[in-house]
Amino acid sequence: MAIQFKVLTVAVPLWLVQATTAPRWLVSGTMLVNTVIVIAFQVRASRHIDTPTAGGNAYRRSGIAFLLSCALLALTAGIPDWAAAALLLAAVVIHTIGELWHSAAGFEVSFALAPTQATGQYLGVFGLGAGLSEAVGPGLLIALCITWGRPGWYVVGALFALRGLAAPFAVRWAQRAHRTATGGETRAGAQRVAT
């Protein structure tokens, strides 16, 4: 799901220029809207994502947000410039909300489920997903969303939604494995014993 970070930096600018009549300055405008929302709402969006279960649910919400955003982006082609601009900005706002949930979920799940004695190793493996999205994401998004067009946006949105819907199940499985490996002790429990 980390490929979502490439949607606003790769796919949206190319789509805006090649497939829509929206003003070209919106390439910068979309990044500005994203940045302002992230700065203003990152803490608020992550405030209640404080357990792995909440992280799994946030992943699910982010997948749905990305689906809605991709669907709106697909609709921006072939419509008047003012309508394309409005839909584009709405899609960016929705995508950014999904990005906030996705990031908060990633931090919570990766840290909470890593064994205390191997946190670095687990976070390293978790970080491979971001590296893989950097390598594969642009080509995949260009092939689907830019080359294929509207259907590609729907496919990408559906993939995000499916990944989001699967996340709570994956988190529950990881929690069971983590409890088994640690003898039922959670990181919070270990901190309480230490104090």
C-alpha positions in Angstrom: 0.0 0.0 0.0 3.0 2.3 0.3 2.7 2.9 -3.5 0.1 5.4 -2.5 2.9 7.9 -1.8 3.7 7.9 -5.5 0.1 8.7 -6.6 0.4 12.4 -5.8 4.0 12.8 -6.9 4.0 10.7 -10.1 0.5 9.7 -11.3 -1.5 12.8 -10.5 0.9 15.3 -12.2 1.1 13.2 -15.4 -2.6 12.6 -15.4 -3.4 16.2 -14.9 -1.1 17.3 -17.8 -2.0 14.5 -20.3 -5.6 13.6 -19.6 -7.4 16.6 -18.2 -8.0 20.2 -19.1 -7.4 21.4 -15.5 -4.9 24.3 -15.2 -1.3 23.1 -15.2 -0.5 25.2 -12.1 -2.6 22.6 -10.2 0.3 20.2 -10.3 1.9 22.5 -7.6 -1.5 23.2 -6.1 -2.1 19.6 -5.4 1.2 19.2 -3.6 0.5 22.4 -1.6 -2.9 21.1 -0.5 -1.4 17.8 0.5 1.4 19.4 2.5 -0.9 21.8 4.3 -3.3 19.1 5.3 -0.5 16.8 6.5 1.1 19.6 8.6 -2.2 20.7 10.1 -3.9 17.4 10.8 -1.2 14.7 11.2 -1.3 14.6 15.0 -5.1 14.8 15.1 -5.5 12.0 12.6 -3.2 9.7 14.5 -4.4 10.6 18.0 -6.6 7.5 18.4 -4.4 5.0 16.5 -2.7 3.7 19.6 -3.1 0.0 19.3 -2.4 -2.5 16.6 -6.1 -3.1 16.2 -6.7 0.6 15.7 -3.8 0.5 13.2 -5.4 -2.3 11.3 -8.7 -0.3 11.2 -6.9 2.8 10.1 -5.3 0.8 7.2 -8.8 -0.3 6.2 -10.1 3.3 6.2 -7.1 4.5 4.2 -7.7 1.8 1.6 -11.3 3.0 1.2 -10.1 6.7 1.0 -7.6 5.7 -1.7 -10.3 3.9 -3.7 -12.6 7.0 -3.5 -9.7 9.3 -4.5 -8.7 7.1 -7.5 -12.4 7.0 -8.7 -12.6 10.8 -8.6 -9.3 11.1 -10.4 -10.6 8.8 -13.1 -13.6 11.1 -13.6 -11.4 14.2 -14.2 -10.7 13.3 -17.9 -12.9 14.7 -20.6 -14.8 17.3 -18.5 -14.5 21.1 -18.4 -11.5 22.5 -16.7 -13.3 24.0 -13.7 -15.0 20.6 -13.0 -11.7 18.7 -13.5 -9.9 21.1 -11.1 -12.7 20.7 -8.5 -12.7 16.9 -8.7 -8.9 16.9 -8.7 -8.7 18.9 -5.5 -11.4 16.8 -3.8 -9.5 13.7 -4.8 -6.3 15.1 -3.3 -8.0 16.0 -0.1 -9.5 12.5 0.2 -6.2 10.9 -0.7 -4.3 12.9 1.9 -6.7 11.9 4.6 -6.0 8.3 3.6 -2.3 9.1 3.7 -2.6 10.3 7.2 -4.4 7.2 8.4 -2.0 5.0 6.4 1.1 6.6 8.0 -0.2 6.5 11.5 -1.2 2.9 11.1 2.2 2.0 9.7 4.0 3.5 12.7 1.7 1.9 15.2 1.7 -1.6 13.7 5.4 -1.7 13.0 6.5 -0.6 16.4 3.9 -2.3 18.5 4.3 -5.7 17.0 8.1 -5.7 16.8 9.7 -7.9 19.5 11.6 -5.7 22.0 14.9 -7.6 21.4 14.6 -7.3 17.6 12.9 -4.0 16.9 15.6 -2.8 14.5 15.4 -6.0 12.4 11.6 -5.9 12.3 11.5 -2.2 11.4 14.1 -2.9 8.7 11.9 -5.6 7.1 8.9 -3.3 7.4 10.8 -0.5 5.7 11.5 -2.8 2.7 7.9 -2.1 1.6 8.6 1.6 1.3 11.8 0.9 -0.7 9.9 -1.5 -2.9 7.2 1.1 -3.6 9.9 3.6 -4.5 11.3 1.1 -7.1 8.1 -0.4 -8.5 5.5 2.3 -7.8 6.2 4.8 -10.5 6.3 2.3 -13.3 3.2 0.5 -12.1 1.2 3.7 -11.7 2.3 5.0 -15.1 1.4 1.7 -16.7 -2.0 1.4 -15.1 -3.2 5.0 -14.6 -1.5 6.9 -17.4 -1.1 4.3 -20.2 -4.4 2.5 -19.5 -6.3 5.5 -18.4 -9.6 5.5 -16.5 -9.8 1.7 -16.0 -6.3 1.8 -14.5 -7.3 4.3 -11.8 -10.2 2.0 -10.9 -7.8 -1.0 -10.7 -5.4 0.9 -8.5 -8.2 2.1 -6.3 -9.5 -1.4 -6.0 -6.1 -2.8 -5.1 -5.7 -0.2 -2.3 -9.2 -1.0 -1.0 -8.5 -4.7 -1.0 -5.2 -4.2 0.8 -6.9 -2.0 3.3 -9.7 -4.5 3.9 -7.2 -7.3 4.4 -5.1 -5.3 6.9 -7.2 -5.9 10.1 -7.1 -9.6 9.5 -3.3 -9.5 8.9 -2.9 -7.4 12.1 -4.9 -9.9 14.2 -2.8 -12.7 12.8 0.4 -10.8 13.6 -0.9 -10.1 17.1 -1.5 -13.8 17.8 2.0 -14.6 16.5 3.4 -11.8 18.6 1.6 -13.0 21.8 2.8 -16.6 21.1 6.4 -15.4 20.6 6.5 -13.3 23.7 4.5 -15.6 26.0 1.5 -13.3 26.0 3.4 -10.2 27.1 2.8 -7.0 25.1 5.2 -4.1 24.8 2.9 -2.1 27.1 2.9 -4.9 29.7 6.7 -5.1 29.6 6.9 -1.3 30.2 4.5 -1.5 33.2 6.6 -4.3 34.7 9.7 -2.3 34.3 8.3 0.8 36.1 
